[in-house]
Amino acid sequence: MARVSKRRRIDNDSSMARYSSPDELAANSDYETSFVRRSGNNSRRESANIHQQRAYSDLDSQDSQDELDPTPHTFYRASKGRGLTDSPRTTPSQNDSQDVSPEPLPAESSSVTPIREESAYVGYKEKMVLRGHRKGVAAVRFSPDGQFIASCSADATIRIWDTATGKTTNVLEGHLAGISTIAWSPDSRTLASGSDDKSIRLWNTATGKPYSHLFLGHHNYIYSIAFSPKGNMLVSGSYDEAVFLWDVRTARIMRSLPAHSDPVGGVDFVRDGTLIVSCGGDGLIRIWDTSTGQCLRTLVHEDNAPVSSVRFSPNGKFVLAWTLDSSVRLWNYVEGRCVKTYLGHKNQKYSLSGAFGVYGDSDKAFAVSGSETGEIFIWDVVSKAVLQRTEGHEGVVLGVDTSPQPGLMASGGIDRTVRVWEVFKEDEVVPKIEDTS
C-alpha cells in the first residue's frame, strides 16, 4: 500500500487541507514548509476552509459576562466540584458512549470588537538563543523541576538543555523520522517522545539512552502525548484518529478511544488524572473519563474550525484550545461554554501550542502562544488583553512553554532555534547568550 502523502494537495474535484508531519519536505526546502500540520475537512465534513478566512469575528464583547473568578490567582487553585459528574447536565447514561450535547454551541458574540492591549508590563525579553537542531523545532517543554528544557525536531532528535546555562546536556537519538511531541514524567527523570515513525519512546534523561520497550500500536504519525500526574499512564493522539491510553510500566495499550473523525492534534491529562481531553481536525474537543473511557462531553464552536492543540488549566476547571481560525479559546468544559477568546496572532496553517503562566506578583494569570508571524503573544486570562508581543524568531513559532519557576519561558520554531525568555525590568539590559549548543 502506497504511503499517504503528507504534503497538502489540491485535487480537481475537492480541496482538502491535511495535517503534515514534521519531517515533510525536509529535503525539498530549508524549513519554510516544515511542520505544516493543516487540519481540515475530509469526506465526512461538508464545509471547506471558509471559516479560516474570518477575521477575528468571534471576539466576545468587552462587556460580556466574565466566567472566571474576579481574582485571577484563583485560576491556579484546585476547584472542588470540578468533575463533570458534579453537574447533572454532564452526566451521560451508562449506555451512552457519546456526549450529552452534540449540537454546536453558540459563539460568545457575533460582534467584532478591537483587540485590546494593556499597559501592564510583563517584561519577557530574549535571553538565550539555543542552536543545534538541523531542522525545525516542533515542541519545547520545561522539566517539572524547571532545571531542563527539552526540544524535539524534524531532524528526528531531542535535545536536553540546561535551563540556567543553555548548554546541551544530552542529544537523544533513536527515532527513524521527525518528532512532533514530547512530555516529561512528573519526576523529571523520564522523557516520552512521539514520532512520525509511529512509535513512542521513553528516555532516561540522565544517561540519554532509550528504554528497551517501544510503545507500538498507532498506525500513523503521532502528534501529541502527555503523562498522567502520577506518571503511571501515558495518553497519545495520532493521525490515525485514535487516542490511546498506555500503561507506562508494560508499554501496553490499556484503552483505545474512538476519539475523532480526523487526525488527533492534541491530548492532555487534568491535574488529578481523572479526565483526558483530546482535539482533532474535525473541530471537536472531547472530555474523557480516564477510568471508563467514556466520552463525558464534546465541545464544538459554531465555526467548527480545526482544533490543533489543547491544554487543561492548572486548576483543572478550563481547557485552552488552539484553532486554525487564528483564535485561542478558553472553555468551561463542565458547562460546555466558550468563556474567552484570545486574538491577535495568526494561526491558519500550522499546528501551534502554548501554555499558561503568571505575572505581576504571581497573582495574575496569562495565556501564551506562538504565531505564524514569528511573534509570541501573551494575553491576560481574564481581560483577554494582549499584554506583550515578543519578536525574535524568523518564521513560525510552533511551540511555547512556561517554566514552573515564574519568569521564564521557552519557544521553538521552524528557524531551528530554541529561545529562552526571562522577565527583566523595562530599562534593564539583557545579557544575551547565543550559540550555546
C-alpha positions as CSV (number, residue, x, y, z in Angstrom):
1,M,0.0,0.0,0.0
2,A,1.5,3.3,-1.0
3,R,2.3,5.7,1.7
4,V,-0.2,8.6,2.1
5,S,1.4,11.8,1.0
6,K,2.0,14.3,3.9
7,R,2.1,17.2,1.6
8,R,-1.1,19.3,1.1
9,R,-2.7,18.6,-2.2
10,I,-5.4,20.3,-4.2
11,D,-7.5,17.8,-6.1
12,N,-9.5,18.7,-9.2
13,D,-12.8,17.9,-7.5
14,S,-12.2,19.0,-4.0
15,S,-10.0,20.9,-1.7
16,M,-8.7,19.1,1.3
17,A,-6.4,20.6,3.8
18,R,-4.3,18.0,5.6
19,Y,-2.0,17.6,8.5
20,S,1.6,17.4,7.6
21,S,4.2,15.7,9.8
22,P,7.4,17.3,11.0
23,D,9.8,15.6,8.5
24,E,7.8,16.6,5.5
25,L,9.6,18.4,2.7
26,A,12.7,18.5,4.7
27,A,14.9,17.7,1.8
28,N,12.8,19.8,-0.5
29,S,13.1,23.2,1.2
30,D,15.1,24.7,4.0
31,Y,12.5,24.9,6.7
32,E,9.7,27.1,5.5
33,T,7.3,24.3,4.9
34,S,8.3,22.0,7.8
35,F,5.6,21.2,10.4
36,V,2.7,22.2,8.3
37,R,0.1,20.2,10.1
38,R,-3.0,21.5,8.4
39,S,-6.1,20.1,9.9
40,G,-9.0,20.1,7.6
41,N,-12.1,18.5,6.2
42,N,-12.5,15.1,4.7
43,S,-15.4,13.4,3.1
44,R,-17.2,13.4,6.5
45,R,-17.1,17.2,6.6
46,E,-19.0,19.3,4.1
47,S,-17.7,22.7,4.9
48,A,-14.4,23.8,3.3
49,N,-11.9,26.2,4.7
50,I,-14.2,29.3,4.6
51,H,-14.1,29.6,8.4
52,Q,-10.3,30.1,8.3
53,Q,-10.9,33.4,6.4
54,R,-12.9,35.0,9.1
55,A,-11.0,37.9,10.7
56,Y,-11.5,37.8,14.5
57,S,-15.2,37.6,14.2
58,D,-15.6,35.7,17.4
59,L,-14.1,38.1,19.8
60,D,-16.5,38.4,22.6
61,S,-17.6,41.9,23.6
62,Q,-15.7,43.7,26.3
63,D,-18.8,43.8,28.5
64,S,-19.5,40.1,28.2
65,Q,-20.0,38.2,31.4
66,D,-16.7,37.1,32.9
67,E,-16.9,33.4,33.8
68,L,-13.6,33.5,35.7
69,D,-13.1,34.4,39.3
70,P,-12.5,38.2,39.6
71,T,-9.3,37.4,41.5
72,P,-7.2,35.9,38.8
73,H,-4.9,33.9,41.1
74,T,-7.7,31.6,42.0
75,F,-7.4,30.4,38.4
76,Y,-4.4,28.5,39.6
77,R,-6.0,26.8,42.6
78,A,-7.8,23.5,42.5
79,S,-11.5,23.7,42.4
80,K,-13.8,21.4,44.5
81,G,-16.6,20.0,42.4
82,R,-14.6,20.2,39.2
83,G,-15.6,16.9,37.9
84,L,-18.3,16.6,35.2
85,T,-20.3,14.2,37.4
86,D,-21.0,17.2,39.8
87,S,-23.3,18.6,37.2
88,P,-26.4,16.7,36.2
89,R,-26.2,18.3,32.7
90,T,-22.9,16.5,32.1
91,T,-23.5,13.0,33.4
92,P,-24.3,10.7,30.5
93,S,-26.2,7.4,30.9
94,Q,-24.3,4.2,31.3
95,N,-25.3,3.1,27.8
96,D,-24.4,6.3,26.1
97,S,-20.7,6.5,25.0
98,Q,-21.2,9.9,23.3
99,D,-21.5,13.3,24.7
100,V,-24.8,14.8,26.1
101,S,-24.7,17.9,23.9
102,P,-23.8,17.1,20.3
103,E,-25.2,20.3,18.9
104,P,-22.7,23.2,18.2
105,L,-22.6,25.7,21.0
106,P,-23.1,29.4,20.2
107,A,-20.2,31.8,19.9
108,E,-19.5,34.3,22.7
109,S,-20.6,37.1,20.5
110,S,-21.0,37.8,16.8
111,S,-19.9,41.4,17.1
112,V,-16.4,42.4,16.1
113,T,-14.5,44.4,18.7
114,P,-11.0,45.7,18.6
115,I,-8.2,43.7,20.2
116,R,-7.2,45.4,23.4
117,E,-3.7,45.9,24.6
118,E,-2.9,46.7,28.2
119,S,-0.1,48.9,29.6
120,A,0.7,46.3,32.2
121,Y,4.3,45.4,31.9
122,V,5.1,41.6,31.7
123,G,8.7,42.1,30.8
124,Y,9.8,39.0,28.9
125,K,13.0,39.6,26.9
126,E,15.1,37.2,24.9
127,K,18.0,35.9,27.0
128,M,19.3,32.9,25.1
129,V,19.2,31.5,21.6
130,L,19.9,27.8,21.6
131,R,21.1,26.2,18.4
132,G,21.8,22.6,17.5
133,H,18.8,21.3,15.7
134,R,19.2,20.8,11.9
135,K,15.6,21.2,11.1
136,G,12.5,23.0,12.6
137,V,11.7,22.6,16.3
138,A,8.2,21.2,16.8
139,A,7.9,21.5,20.6
140,V,9.7,22.7,23.7
141,R,9.0,21.6,27.3
142,F,10.4,22.6,30.7
143,S,11.0,19.7,33.1
144,P,8.7,19.7,36.1
145,D,11.6,20.7,38.4
146,G,12.5,23.6,36.0
147,Q,16.1,22.5,35.6
148,F,16.0,21.4,32.0
149,I,14.4,22.3,28.6
150,A,13.6,19.6,26.1
151,S,13.1,20.3,22.4
152,C,12.2,17.9,19.6
153,S,12.6,18.4,15.9
154,A,12.1,17.3,12.3
155,D,15.7,16.1,12.4
156,A,14.5,13.1,14.5
157,T,16.4,14.2,17.6
158,I,15.6,15.5,21.0
159,R,17.9,17.9,22.8
160,I,18.1,18.5,26.5
161,W,19.3,21.9,27.5
162,D,20.4,23.2,30.9
163,T,17.9,26.0,31.8
164,A,20.5,28.1,33.6
165,T,23.3,28.0,31.1
166,G,21.8,26.9,27.9
167,K,24.3,24.1,27.4
168,T,23.3,20.9,25.8
169,T,23.3,18.1,28.3
170,N,22.1,15.3,26.1
171,V,21.1,14.6,22.5
172,L,18.6,11.7,22.3
173,E,18.7,9.8,19.0
174,G,16.8,6.7,18.0
175,H,13.6,7.6,16.2
176,L,13.6,7.0,12.5
177,A,11.6,10.0,11.5
178,G,10.7,13.5,12.7
179,I,9.4,14.0,16.2
180,S,6.3,16.1,16.8
181,T,5.7,15.8,20.6
182,I,7.5,15.3,23.9
183,A,6.4,15.0,27.5
184,W,8.2,14.9,30.8
185,S,7.4,12.4,33.6
186,P,6.4,14.1,36.9
187,D,9.7,13.3,38.5
188,S,11.7,14.9,35.6
189,R,13.7,11.7,35.1
190,T,12.0,10.3,32.0
191,L,11.0,11.9,28.7
192,A,8.5,10.5,26.3
193,S,8.5,11.2,22.6
194,G,6.1,10.6,19.7
195,S,7.3,10.4,16.2
196,D,6.4,10.0,12.5
197,D,7.8,6.5,12.7
198,K,4.5,5.6,14.6
199,S,6.3,4.8,17.8
200,I,6.6,6.3,21.3
201,R,9.8,6.0,23.2
202,L,10.8,6.6,26.8
203,W,14.2,8.1,27.5
204,N,16.4,8.2,30.6
205,T,17.3,11.9,30.7
206,A,20.3,11.4,32.9
207,T,22.0,9.0,30.5
208,G,20.4,10.0,27.3
209,K,19.6,6.3,26.5
210,P,16.2,5.0,25.5
211,Y,14.4,2.3,27.5
212,S,14.2,-1.0,25.7
213,H,10.5,-1.2,25.2
214,L,8.7,0.7,22.4
215,F,5.1,1.8,22.5
216,L,3.7,0.4,19.3
217,G,0.0,0.5,18.2
218,H,-0.7,3.6,16.3
219,H,-1.0,3.2,12.5
220,N,0.2,6.7,11.6
221,Y,2.1,9.7,12.8
222,I,1.9,10.6,16.5
223,Y,1.2,14.2,17.2
224,S,0.6,14.5,20.9
225,I,1.4,12.7,24.2
226,A,1.1,13.5,27.9
227,F,1.9,11.8,31.1
228,S,-0.6,11.3,33.9
229,P,0.1,13.2,37.1
230,K,1.3,10.0,38.8
231,G,3.4,9.1,35.8
232,N,2.0,5.6,35.5
233,M,-0.1,6.3,32.4
234,L,0.6,7.9,29.0
235,V,-2.0,9.3,26.6
236,S,-1.3,9.7,22.9
237,G,-3.1,11.2,19.9
238,S,-2.3,10.3,16.3
239,Y,-3.0,11.0,12.6
240,D,-4.9,7.7,12.7
241,E,-7.7,9.5,14.5
242,A,-7.3,7.4,17.7
243,V,-6.4,8.2,21.3
244,F,-4.6,5.5,23.2
245,L,-4.2,5.2,26.9
246,W,-1.0,3.3,27.8
247,D,0.4,1.5,30.8
248,V,3.9,3.1,31.2
249,R,5.3,0.1,33.0
250,T,4.3,-2.5,30.4
251,A,4.1,-0.3,27.3
252,R,0.7,-1.9,26.5
253,I,-2.5,-0.2,25.5
254,M,-4.9,0.0,28.4
255,R,-7.7,1.6,26.4
256,S,-8.4,2.8,22.8
257,L,-10.7,5.7,22.5
258,P,-12.6,6.2,19.2
259,A,-11.9,9.8,19.5
260,H,-12.3,11.8,16.3
261,S,-13.1,11.6,12.6
262,D,-10.0,13.5,11.6
263,P,-6.3,13.4,12.9
264,V,-5.9,14.0,16.6
265,G,-3.9,17.2,17.2
266,G,-3.7,17.3,21.0
267,V,-4.2,15.4,24.2
268,D,-3.8,16.2,27.9
269,F,-4.5,15.0,31.4
270,V,-6.3,17.0,34.0
271,R,-4.3,17.7,37.2
272,D,-5.7,14.8,39.2
273,G,-5.6,12.3,36.2
274,T,-9.3,11.6,36.2
275,L,-10.0,13.2,32.9
276,I,-8.4,13.3,29.4
277,V,-9.0,16.0,26.8
278,S,-8.5,15.4,23.1
279,C,-9.0,17.6,20.0
280,G,-8.9,17.0,16.2
281,G,-9.2,18.3,12.8
282,D,-13.0,17.6,12.9
283,G,-13.3,20.7,15.1
284,L,-14.3,18.8,18.2
285,I,-12.8,18.8,21.7
286,R,-13.7,15.8,23.8
287,I,-13.5,15.2,27.5
288,W,-13.0,11.5,28.5
289,D,-13.3,9.6,31.8
290,T,-9.9,8.0,32.3
291,S,-11.1,5.0,34.2
292,T,-14.0,4.1,31.9
293,G,-13.1,5.6,28.6
294,Q,-16.5,7.2,28.4
295,C,-16.9,10.5,26.5
296,L,-18.4,12.8,29.0
297,R,-18.6,16.0,26.9
298,T,-18.0,17.2,23.4
299,L,-17.2,20.8,22.8
300,V,-17.6,22.4,19.4
301,H,-17.6,26.1,18.4
302,E,-20.1,27.2,15.8
303,D,-17.3,27.9,13.4
304,N,-16.2,24.3,13.7
305,A,-12.6,25.3,12.9
306,P,-10.0,22.5,13.2
307,V,-8.5,22.3,16.7
308,S,-4.8,21.6,16.7
309,S,-3.9,21.7,20.4
310,V,-5.5,21.6,23.8
311,R,-4.3,22.1,27.4
312,F,-6.0,21.9,30.8
313,S,-5.7,24.9,33.0
314,P,-3.6,24.5,36.2
315,N,-6.7,24.4,38.4
316,G,-8.4,21.8,36.1
317,K,-11.5,23.9,35.5
318,F,-10.9,25.0,32.0
319,V,-9.5,23.9,28.6
320,L,-7.4,26.1,26.4
321,A,-7.7,25.3,22.7
322,W,-5.8,26.4,19.6
323,T,-7.9,26.6,16.4
324,L,-7.0,27.3,12.8
325,D,-9.1,30.4,12.6
326,S,-6.4,32.5,14.4
327,S,-8.1,32.0,17.8
328,V,-7.2,30.6,21.2
329,R,-10.3,29.8,23.1
330,L,-10.9,29.1,26.8
331,W,-13.6,26.6,27.6
332,N,-15.5,25.9,30.8
333,Y,-16.0,22.2,29.9
334,V,-18.3,21.4,32.8
335,E,-20.9,23.9,31.5
336,G,-19.8,23.4,27.9
337,R,-19.2,27.2,27.3
338,C,-16.5,29.1,25.5
339,V,-15.8,31.8,28.0
340,K,-12.9,33.6,26.5
341,T,-11.4,34.1,23.0
342,Y,-7.8,35.4,22.6
343,L,-7.0,37.1,19.3
344,G,-4.2,39.0,17.6
345,H,-1.9,36.2,16.5
346,K,-2.0,34.5,13.1
347,N,-2.8,30.7,13.0
348,Q,-4.3,29.4,9.8
349,K,-1.9,26.8,8.6
350,Y,0.4,25.4,11.3
351,S,-0.3,23.4,14.5
352,L,0.7,25.8,17.3
353,S,0.7,25.2,21.0
354,G,1.3,27.3,24.1
355,A,0.8,27.4,27.9
356,F,-0.4,29.2,31.0
357,G,1.7,31.4,33.2
358,V,1.7,34.0,35.9
359,Y,2.9,37.6,36.1
360,G,2.9,40.5,38.5
361,D,3.3,39.2,42.0
362,S,2.3,35.8,40.6
363,D,-1.3,36.7,41.3
364,K,-2.3,37.2,37.7
365,A,-2.6,34.6,35.0
366,F,-1.7,34.8,31.3
367,A,-2.0,32.5,28.3
368,V,0.8,32.4,25.7
369,S,1.0,31.2,22.2
370,G,3.3,31.4,19.1
371,S,2.2,32.9,15.9
372,E,2.8,32.3,12.2
373,T,4.2,35.9,12.1
374,G,7.2,34.9,14.2
375,E,5.9,36.6,17.3
376,I,4.8,35.3,20.7
377,F,1.6,36.6,22.1
378,I,0.8,36.9,25.8
379,W,-2.8,37.6,26.9
380,D,-4.3,38.3,30.3
381,V,-6.5,35.4,31.0
382,V,-9.4,37.4,32.5
383,S,-9.4,40.6,30.4
384,K,-8.2,39.0,27.1
385,A,-6.0,42.0,26.6
386,V,-2.7,41.5,24.8
387,L,-0.1,42.1,27.5
388,Q,3.0,41.6,25.3
389,R,4.1,40.7,21.8
390,T,7.7,39.5,21.6
391,E,9.8,39.1,18.4
392,G,12.9,37.1,17.8
393,H,12.2,34.0,15.7
394,E,12.4,34.0,12.0
395,G,9.3,32.4,10.8
396,V,6.6,30.5,12.5
397,V,6.8,29.9,16.3
398,L,5.4,26.4,16.7
399,G,5.7,25.8,20.5
400,V,5.9,27.9,23.7
401,D,6.2,26.7,27.3
402,T,6.5,28.4,30.6
403,S,8.7,27.3,33.5
404,P,7.4,26.0,36.8
405,Q,9.6,28.8,38.2
406,P,7.8,32.1,37.2
407,G,9.6,34.5,35.0
408,L,11.0,32.0,32.4
409,M,9.6,31.0,29.0
410,A,10.9,28.9,26.1
411,S,9.9,28.8,22.4
412,G,10.8,26.8,19.3
413,G,10.1,27.4,15.7
414,I,10.8,26.5,12.1
415,D,14.0,28.6,12.2
416,R,15.6,25.6,14.0
417,T,16.2,27.6,17.2
418,V,15.1,27.3,20.8
419,R,14.8,30.7,22.5
420,V,14.7,31.3,26.3
421,W,12.9,34.4,27.6
422,E,13.2,35.9,31.0
423,V,11.4,38.7,32.8
424,F,13.6,41.8,33.1
425,K,12.8,45.3,34.2
426,E,11.9,47.6,31.4
427,D,15.2,49.5,31.4
428,E,17.3,46.6,32.3
429,V,20.0,45.4,29.8
430,V,19.6,41.7,28.9
431,P,22.9,39.7,28.9
432,K,22.3,37.6,25.8
433,I,23.7,34.1,25.4
434,E,23.8,32.7,21.9
435,D,25.0,29.6,20.0
436,T,25.3,27.6,23.2
437,S,24.9,24.2,21.7
